[in-house]
Amino acid sequence: MNIEVKNSIKPVDYLDSVKILEKRVQDVSLGKKDELLWLLEHKTVYTAGTSSNEIDLIDKNLNVIKTKRGGKHTLHSPGQKVVYFVLNLNKRKKDIRILISKIEECIINILKEYKIKAFPDKKNIGIWVMHNNKKLKIAAIGIHVKRWVAYHGFCINIDNDLSKYKKIVPCGIRDKGITSLKSLGIKNYKDINQNILKNFLNIFA
């Protein structure tokens, strides 16, 4: 499979990124362009997926962007690595569960590079770790599928400001916390882009 790789150094506006992804979905569907892997960061933005509920907004004055991706409320902010993709399931297995499982495997393998033992949760989508006897979320997953082309992606908390999550109930999960590589004591994560790239292409290319 040919996958174009993009890496944006400067933060990308959230709505601009969605337009680019949706155009790419159209082009991939028509066979005009290759699949895409896009690494980037966003400035602070709160988004609401297709199963979001207003009850999960702690700060009722928060400006939230509604999106087509699955999932509930989440946050993107500097220090969080956002990994967008456009994958053509017409040329792969038309099975969203298999896709999610492969994304989970990819994130777990990325975190393993930093000796972080991470795992999926059957009840709560995303990737989790155990720290001080608490289950904490370190990566979120949100996808949308159109004509069997899957897009949006996942994000991993690297060294972002976790206090910003206090304005929402992240992913609608009230009884568990959020963490990051930095919060888990990882000091060297300069190679995060290379690790994401390597592990993603190992599974999907």
HELIX and SHEET records of a PDB file:
HELIX    1   1 TYR A   14  SER A   29  1                                  16    
HELIX    2   2 GLU A   54  ASP A   56  5                                   3    
HELIX    3   3 ILE A   96  LYS A  112  1                                  17    
HELIX    4   4 LEU A  162  LYS A  167  5                                   6    
HELIX    5   5 PRO A  170  GLY A  172  5                                   3    
HELIX    6   6 ILE A  192  PHE A  204  1                                  13    
SHEET    1   A 7 ILE A   3  ASN A   7  0                                        
SHEET    2   A 7 GLU A  35  LEU A  40  1                                        
SHEET    3   A 7 GLN A  80  ASN A  88 -1                                        
SHEET    4   A 7 VAL A 149  ASN A 157 -1                                        
SHEET    5   A 7 LYS A 134  LYS A 146 -1                                        
SHEET    6   A 7 ILE A 127  HIS A 131 -1                                        
SHEET    7   A 7 ALA A 118  PRO A 120 -1                                        
SHEET    1   B 6 ILE A   3  ASN A   7  0                                        
SHEET    2   B 6 GLU A  35  LEU A  40  1                                        
SHEET    3   B 6 GLN A  80  ASN A  88 -1                                        
SHEET    4   B 6 VAL A 149  ASN A 157 -1                                        
SHEET    5   B 6 LYS A 134  LYS A 146 -1                                        
SHEET    6   B 6 GLY A 177  ILE A 178  1                                        
SHEET    1   C 3 VAL A  64  LYS A  66  0                                        
SHEET    2   C 3 VAL A  45  ALA A  48  1                                        
SHEET    3   C 3 HIS A  73  HIS A  76 -1                                        
END                                                                             
